[in-house]
């Protein structure tokens, strides 16, 4: 039986298609940064509570691949 999605509950259903996330280093600790795909603007940062633990990713956003560094001869 199908269930209708409730409206007005501020919950995202499915993937965030216009956004991506990348792993960054902030103050010595690693965190995840959410970024808008259209404007390239950084929107939010998810840090861990302590520097020893790694932070968790944002749910439902694609992870950006790091560009390979050019090898110098």
C-alpha positions as CSV (number, residue, x, y, z in Angstrom):
1,X,0.0,0.0,0.0
2,X,1.4,3.4,-0.9
3,X,1.9,6.1,1.7
4,X,1.6,9.8,0.8
5,X,4.4,12.0,1.9
6,X,3.3,14.4,4.6
7,X,3.6,18.1,3.6
8,X,5.1,20.8,5.8
9,X,7.3,18.5,8.0
10,X,10.6,20.0,6.7
11,X,12.0,16.6,5.9
12,X,14.0,16.0,2.8
13,X,12.9,12.9,0.8
14,X,15.6,11.6,-1.5
15,X,19.0,13.0,-2.5
16,X,20.0,16.7,-2.5
17,X,20.7,17.0,-6.2
18,X,21.9,20.6,-6.3
19,X,24.5,20.2,-3.5
20,X,27.7,18.2,-2.8
21,X,30.1,17.7,0.0
22,X,33.8,17.6,0.4
23,X,36.2,16.6,3.2
24,X,38.1,19.6,4.7
25,X,40.5,20.3,7.5
26,X,39.5,23.0,9.9
27,X,41.7,23.9,12.8
28,X,43.6,20.6,12.7
29,X,40.4,18.5,12.7
30,X,38.7,17.0,9.7
31,X,35.1,18.0,8.8
32,X,32.6,17.8,6.0
33,X,31.6,20.9,4.1
34,X,28.3,21.2,2.2
35,X,28.5,23.2,-1.0
36,X,26.0,24.6,-3.5
37,X,26.4,23.2,-7.0
38,X,25.1,26.2,-8.8
39,X,26.9,29.1,-7.0
40,X,29.8,27.2,-5.5
41,X,29.0,28.8,-2.1
42,X,29.9,26.9,1.1
43,X,26.7,26.3,3.0
44,X,27.4,24.4,6.2
45,X,30.2,22.6,8.0
46,X,29.9,19.5,10.1
47,X,32.7,19.2,12.7
48,X,33.2,16.5,15.3
49,X,32.8,17.3,19.0
50,X,36.4,16.3,19.6
51,X,39.4,16.5,17.4
52,X,40.2,12.8,17.9
53,X,37.0,11.6,16.4
54,X,36.1,12.0,12.7
55,X,32.9,13.8,11.9
56,X,30.1,12.1,10.0
57,X,29.1,13.0,6.5
58,X,25.9,14.8,5.5
59,X,23.2,12.4,4.4
60,X,22.0,12.3,0.8
61,X,24.7,14.5,-0.8
62,X,27.2,13.4,-3.3
63,X,30.9,13.4,-2.4
64,X,33.2,15.5,-4.6
65,X,36.2,13.8,-6.0
66,X,39.6,15.4,-5.4
67,X,41.4,16.4,-8.6
68,X,44.6,14.5,-9.1
69,X,47.6,16.8,-8.5
70,X,49.7,17.5,-11.5
71,X,53.0,15.6,-11.4
72,X,56.0,17.8,-11.9
73,X,59.0,16.4,-13.8
